[in-house]
Amino acid sequence: MGAAPPAADFVRKAAISDMFEVQSSQLAREKADQEGRQFAATMLQAHTKTTGELRELVTSGKVKAELPAGLDDEHRQKLERLRGLSGKAFEDAYETMQVEAHQTAVQLFSAYAQGGDDPELKQWAAKTLPELERHLGMAEKLK
């Protein structure tokens, strides 16, 4: 686990992670098998909730940071790749991306919960971390 990023970087990375989860899971609800659709529904609900929580922390002024307007290039490319796939190829790619995304999120939130520079954000990261760890376990079981 690395050092915690500054609050602004944490907010940007967390927000992009949530956006990717929501958008890729919207695709999975259309393209995945039954198990993948159930997982996607859980991800949509959970990451829509955390998006709202993060937005509230920023817009209330409790956290000094800006929310990104959209995905970064890396996540946009992953989403485009998923859009072009179907059937087993889609499911395999979605499952792999979910495991990787949740591994990254768990590392990010864990680092920030332990050493973050903003007390409100640090508390939110610590509160959110167990749910992300649960999602990682769920994603690993899809594979």
C-alpha positions, 0 to 999 in steps of 0.5 A: 500500500502506498502513501495517501494521495492529497485530498484533491487527487483522492476525490478525482480518483474515487469519483472516476472509479465510481463513474466507471463502476456505474457506466460499465455496470449499466452495460453489464445489465444489458450484456452479461449473464444472469450472475453478471447482471445481478452483480452489476445491479449491486454495483449500480446501487452501491456506486451511485450511493457513494457518488452521492456521498462524495458529491455531498462532501465536496458541494457542502464545502466540507472537502476542498476539491473538484469533482471531475466532469467525466472519465479519464482516458484510461477508463474511457478506453476500458468502457469503449472496449466493453461496448464492443464486446458481447457474450462470453468475451464481454463477461470475461472482460467485465469480470477482469475489469471489476476485479482490477477496479476494486483492487485499485479502489481498496488500495486507494481507500485503505491508504487514504483512510490511514493517512489522508490529509482531510479529516472528513474525507479520511472518515468517509474513506474508512466508512466506505472501505469495508463495502469496497472489500466486499465488492472485491470478493464478489467480483473475484467470485464471478471469475 
